Amino acid sequence: MNWLVYHVVSGQSFFSGLLLIVIAAALSASLNRRAAQLSTLLAIVGTIAVVISSTAIPYWMYGLLAAALGAWCVTRFTKRYEQWAIGVLSAACLLCAVVEAPFHVQPALQPVIRRSMTVVGDSVTAGGGEHGEVIWPALLQQQHEVHVQDLSHVGETAASALKRARQQTIDSPIVLVEIGGNDILGPTTTKQFARDLDALLSHLKLPGRQVAMFELPLPPFYHEFGRIQREVADRHQVLLIPKRVFLGLLAGNGATLDSIHLSQAGHQQMAQLVWEFIAPAYVGAADHHAPDR
């Protein structure tokens, strides 16, 4: 994967864009003509980087940032209250960065008493059905002696995942959700996605059970899907694994067949990635041999 694409889709361009805007504001106070021209260029590039990152901060925060940016642009020409506008714009950028930063930190599971988990996923988890393919839930079970109830299915959406989950008995203390890619790429509207994801997480998140979900790497201008995912996850106290984690796997050399679906090497890497996330929760947990799936 191209480094620039990774920088944008991972959400890192949101922070670099904010930094460019702050630098642009600082340079604008200079009387040097070249510095002023550079300031304009940095402000444009920074704004583009922020927008295409599809970072799901609240709309009012985007509004605040836009208003501060607009006020700064006006004062550059009027030369009135310019220092004040620079301070406000810098503060707005800092606020946006502080609000977004926690979503880039890996969450931690609490200890559990059984080495068991359930996976709800789409074809990234279920695989393409190729001859000899061993998908990552099976690898995780084989290599780390964790019973994995695999509810993944090719083409799964939040709505179809809910139907499948309702047909199964889930008693695992940990549920990992890898869902949403087909909703984004398919005909699902944002309203449907919000309703379906809320119903799915409501069904999965029961007392005594921890649910974690991979945050979706988003194409430019798909902010709303990310905002929905964060809001619904917060409502049901579901842990969000930063999108850079999942994207980092997809961006690895040889990890995918088509930039989305995992190769056999990708399934192995995914199994290791998931194990590193869940392993601390299983310290001291007893083996749990449930019926085969």
Secondary structure, 3 states (H helix, E strand, C coil): CCHHHHHHHCCHHHHHHHHHHHHHHHHHCCCCHHHHHHHHHHHHHHHHHHHHCCCCCCHHHHHHHHHHHHHHHHHHHHCCCHHHHHHHHHHHHHHHHHHHHHHHCCCCCCCCCEEEEEEEECHHHHCCCCCCCCCHHHHHHHHHCCEEEECCCCCCCHHHHHHHHHCCCCCCCEEEEECCHHHHHCCCCHHHHHHHHHHHHHHHCCCCCEEEEECCCCCCCCHHHHHHHHHHHHHCCCEEECHHHHHHHHCCCCCECCCCCECHHHHHHHHHHHHHHHHHHHCCCEECCCCCC
